[in-house]
Amino acid sequence: MSERPRPTPSQTVGPFFGFALPFTGDVDAVRPDGTGTLRIEGQVLDGAGEPVPDSLVEVWHASQFARCRTDVEGAFHFNLAKPAALRLLDGRVRAPHMNVTVFARGLLRHLETFLYFPDESEANSTDPVLELLDPNLRATLIARPDGQVLRFDIRLQGESETAFFAL
């Protein structure tokens, strides 16, 4: 008799992600020498604007990767270096950005989006991905300055829902 298959993360809901995937130093995606470090802070919020306390957010670009589970207030943070612009095969240029993946209860598949930087307004205005979106949706992908950090909230649905992509 064969062993029953075990559920994978995309087949489960609940707090699975918070205890199974974190690792030491998971919020840090900085260069080895620590230069150019930016702190990104945000919350994962549901359609009613309530925090999602048991989700997991990943950011990555090139050699950078970081992961953070949300706390009881749905809050997460990362320390990373702003990546360079990326030239596509057709010659167009993507503005500096981080790829973002969200795992949360109630989602059978993870969500994909992007985090853009507020000090790159010229590059953001010609980014081929941002150009695909309505201006109101574009704003959901651009972090905003908040003191010494950049703020990037992820709204899963409802008013000001973050733009997500099928990748």
N, C-alpha and C positions, 0 to 999 in steps of 0.2 A: 504494500500500500504506500503510495507516495505522500510526501508531506504537503500540507496545504500551502498555497502561495501566501506570502506575507504582503500586506498592503504597502504600497509605495506612498511617498508624501503627497502625490497628486490624487490619491484615492482616499485620503483621510482628511478629517477636519478636526479642529480643536488645537490643543497646545503642543502637538507633536513637534513642530518646528523649534519651539523655544528650548527644548532640552536635548534634542538630537543633533542639531547642526552647529551650534556655537563652538568656537575654539578660542584658545588663548590669543589675545591680541587681535581678535576678529574685527574690531572697529577701526583699525589702523591700516591704511593703504598708502602710506607715505613712502617717499624715497628713503633708501637706506641711511642717507646722511641727515634725514629729517628736515631738509630745506623745503621751502615752498608749501608748508603745511596750512591747509584750510580746515576749519571745523564746520561741518554741516550738521544742523539740528532740525528736527521736524517731528511731526506726529502722523500716525496712520489713523484716519477717521472714517467712520461708517457713514451711511446716507443721512443719518440724523445728526451728524456732527459729533457723535460720541467716540471716544478713543477705542481703538482695537488693541487690547492689552496682550494678545497672544499671537502677534504676527512677527514676521521676520523680513527684513529688508536687506538686499544686497546691492552694492554698487561696484562697477568695474569698468575699466577702460585700459586697453593695452596691458601693461604689466601690473596694474593696480587692481586689487580686489579687497573688499571689506564686507563684513556681514554684521548686522546688529538685530537682536530681538527687541521688541518693544516692551516697555515697562507697563505698569498698571494705568498710566496716563496715555498709552499709545506712543510714547516718545522713543526716538532713536537718535543716534549721533554717529558721525564718522569723522575721521581725520584723514585727509587726502591731499594730494597735490593736483592742482588744476592741469588737466592734460592739454596738449597742443591741439590745434585744429587738425582735421583729418581730411586728406585729399582723396576723393573717390576715383574710381577707375575712369569715369567719364570726364574728369578734370574739375568737377564741382568740388567745393570745399564745405565740409561740415564744421560748424562752430565748435569750439571746445565744449565737451559735454561728458557726462558719465552715464553709462547704461544703468538702469535701475530695475530690479526684479523684486516683486512683492509676493510673499506667501502669507495667507491668512485663513482663519476659519471661514467656512462657507464658500471658499474658492476651490473648485475641483482642479483648476489649472492656475498656475502662477500668472501674475500680470507683469507686463513689460512696459516700461516708459523710459524717459530720458530726463536728466537734470542738466539744465544749461546755467551759465553764469551771468549775473546781472551786469558785470563790467565789460561784457562782450556784445554791446547793443548792435554795433555795425555788423559783426559776424553773425549774430543771431538773426538779423533782418534779412540775410541772404542764405540762411541755412536751408537746404532742400527739404528737410523733414519738417521744420517749423513752417515753411512756406505752404505745406499741404493743409495746415490747420487754420481754422477760423481764429482771428486775433484773440478772442476770449479764451480759447483753448490753449493757444501759445503761452499765455500768461501762466497757466498751471504748470508749465515745465521749467520756468525760469525761477531760480532761487532768488530770495530777496535779502538784502543786507539787514541785519538785526544786531546792532552793536558790533562786537568783535567776531561774530559768526555769520554764516549764511543760513537762512531759514528755508526749508523745503518741506511743506506739508503734503501728504498724499491723501486725497479724498477718494474713497472707493466708489462712491456714487453720490447722487444728489447735486445740490447747488455747488458750483465750482469744482465739479468732479475732475480729477486729474485725467488728462488725455492718456489713454493706454493704446498699445499697438499689438497687432497680431504678427509676431515675428516668426 
